Amino acid sequence: MFRLTDKAGADHIIEVGGTDTFPRSLRAVAMGGTISVIGGVSGFTSDVALRDILGKSAIIRGIFVGSHDMFAAMNRAISQHQLKPVIDRVIPFTEAPAAYRYQESGAHFGKVVIAV
């Protein structure tokens, strides 16, 4: 990642790999950057030295996405209350860059959907 960012590092990394990939994410994060740990496909332990985190002034944030039971309960509530997402506009995949520009502009209200 450092090579791809002219050695600046990534401001925000979404870490899903766990044990095998966390050290690489830490090397790739920018000074003061954030690593959001969402999963641990390869496990949930790490031998990362605290000095490596301190040296980057990195923010390590755990994100709990819930259990299977919580997911089932959420889906029951969505169904029971007939909740529907607010969709601002649907843009064809061939115009995906325009969809990203539109979302970045902040002019949307609701979801910007890219139709595949």
N, C-alpha and C positions, 0 to 999 in steps of 0.2 A: 504494500500500500504506500509505503514511503516513496518508492520509485514513481508511482502513478501520481503523486501529489507534490512532486518536486521537493521531497523530503519534509513537507509540512505536516503530513499525517492527516487522518480523517477526523473531522469534528465529532462525528457520532457513528458508533459501530453497533450493529445489532448482533449480539453474540448468541448463537443457538447451538454451537458445537460442544461447548463445555470443556472438559479436561484437555482434549487434544488441541483445541483451537484458541482457548483463552490466552495463552502466552503470545500467540501471533497477533491477536487482537490488541493486546497491551503494547506490543512493539509498534503496531500500526496507528495507534490513536495519537492525535495531535496533543501538544501541550495544553492542558486544561480541557481536553476533550472528554466525551462521555462514552462509556461502554454500557449498553443496556443488555443485561443477561436475561434472556427469555427462556432458554432451554439448555439441556445438557445431553445431547445425543450420545456423546462419548463418555459421559459421567459428570459428576458434580464435585470432584475434588481437584485441587490444583496446588502445585508447589511454587507458585509465583512468590517472589520475594517482595515484601512490602515496600522496599526501597524502589522497586520498579514502578509501583503505583505512585509513590510519593515523588519520584523523579519526573514523572509526567504530569503531576498535579491532576491526575485523572479522576473523574467521577465514575464510580462503578455503581450502577443502579440495577437492582433485581426487580424484575417485573413478573408478578404472579398472574397467570392467565386463568387460573381456576381449575377445578377438578372436573371430571366427566359428569358427576352429579350436578354441579353448578351449571355446566353447559346445557344439560338436559332441562333443568329448571328454567333457564333463560329462554330456551326455545319454546317451552310450554307457555311461558308468559307472553312471548311475542305472538304466538299463534292465538292464544286465548283473547288477547287484547287487539288482535289484528293490526299490529304495529307495522308500519311501512316506512322505509327510509325516504327522506326528502331528497329528490334528485333534481339538481339544477339543470343539467343537460347531459345527453348521451352523444358521444363523439366517436366516429368510426376509428378503428385501429390505424387505418392509413393516415389519419390526421392526429395521431398520438402526440407529436411535439406541440401542436396547437392546444391540445387538452392540458398539457403540463404548463404551458405559458398562461392559459386561462386560469388555472388553479393558483399559480404563483401570483397572479395579479390581485387575488383576493376579492374579485368582483362576484364570485359565486356565492350562492346561498344553498347549502346542501351538498350532495355528492356530485362529483364530476366523474362520469362513467365512461370508460373506454370500451366500446363494444368490440369483441373479438369475433 
